[in-house]
Structure formats: structure tokens, C-alpha cells
């Protein structure tokens, strides 16, 4: 993640946490963390999943690993004084973990960015005790993401351009594990067993709630918004955002704009 992306996540931390709460709840339920277990949170970002896992694992420990120094600075500040939580800067594909020390490996949208996913999942399996558990959330394909497609299509229409293709094929990126067969085959090739890949649809509170304008502002500073609107002149950008507001309006509820998101809930054993 580049510095612009990291800063967007940090600045919108509370919004992301509210938006992804249904995803986080599903992940932690699947992980079934027990008191005293040792947990590895991969792609931990600013530490929300790590801290939530620590509340379940005490007196066990949780280690969060991420490649972003800026994210980890925020995570460490949030966990200051908590001896049960540690954060490590590194790439989980190549980082040398103390094997085999983990009872649970988990991740909220952090396992789709490896240059060599099989090697990465081999490395994570080696860090896990025999019989240990893997639980993670990954995005399904873009067509299962109304929370992105609805505003993205509106903005693209206003600009007279195609909707950007967010799927990067099998390369590192948000949708690299969007194909169920590929997700399953990567894990099997890496030596994980009892692989389960479950489709889940969750209602996302876009931007974590608030007004339509709050949702538009949040989306404008995200990856899709930047890809469509950065470099566009002020008047054209304003027209595009007006179409986005109109597209989101029918999905407004008392707590904010709600649109579905499709994810994979993946479980496996070492």
C-alpha cells in the first residue's frame, strides 16, 4: 500500500471500522479464538482486528504483521501498554516467524496482495502449530460489490468513461482471490487441509454511516474515487459527484447509506 492509501485508511479509521463491523464479526466467529491461544493477524493495518482478537485470546498473545510503517505506528499507539499485543513490520510471505507458534492465523482483507500466494500461505502454515486454524476474509468478484459498482457506474457515466476494471487477474490486488477455485487451490497447494470457502453477503454502511454527503466524501478519497476523479477539472468532477449522490440516495437508511458486499469467508487447518 502506498503512502496515500495508508493515509486514507488511517484518516478514516473509525469509518472503516464501522463499515466493516459485520465482516469483522463473521471473521472472529469463524476463527473461534479461545483464551490462552496465540494468534497471528496478517495485514493488520492500524490494529483493529489485532486488538479485537487480543480481547478473546487473553491471557494468550496476538501478533499483528503489516508492510506499512504508517499503519503500524497507529496500531502501536493504540496498543500502548498492552503486553499481550505485538506488532511487526514485514511481508508475511517472506518474514521469518518463530515456527510453529500460532494457534490461529487470521486476516481481514490482508491476504490478497502477495507476489507469490502459494509461498505466502506455505510460510503462514509453517508458523502455525499442527492442527492450527486459518480464518480470513477476501473479496469476491467486483460484480458482487454493489457498494463499489453503484457509485462507480454513476461517476463513470457522468465522465463518459468505462467503469474501471478493479480485478487485476491473478496478480496481487483486492480481487486476487475472488475466484473460489483459485482461493481453494492456492491453500491446498500450500499444504492447508479442511479448506472451506463460504460465500457471504453483508450489508455495508458505506463510509461508516452518516449522510449521503458523508458517503460521497468517503468514496471520493478511496481507490476507485481517486482513479476516476484525480486530474479531472472541477466542474466535471462536481457533475460526477452529483450523479454519485443521486445513485446513493435510494439506498439511504436512518443510519446511513447501505449497500451489499460479497466476501469469501475462508477456513482451513494446518
Secondary structure, 3 states (H helix, E strand, C coil): CCHHHHHHHHHCHHHHHHHCHHHHHHHHHHHCCCCCCCEEEECCCCCHHHHHHHHHHCCCCEEEEECCHHHHHHHHHHCCCCCCEEEEECCCCCCCCCCCCEEEEEEECCCCCCCCHHHHHHHHHHCEEEEEEEEEEEECCHHHCHHHHHHHHHHHHHHCCCCCCCCCCCCCCCCCCCCHHHHHHHHHHCCCEEEEEEEEEEEEEHHHCCCHHHHHHHHHCCHHHHHHHCCCCHHHHHHHHHHHHHHHHCCEECCEEEEEEEEEEEEEEC
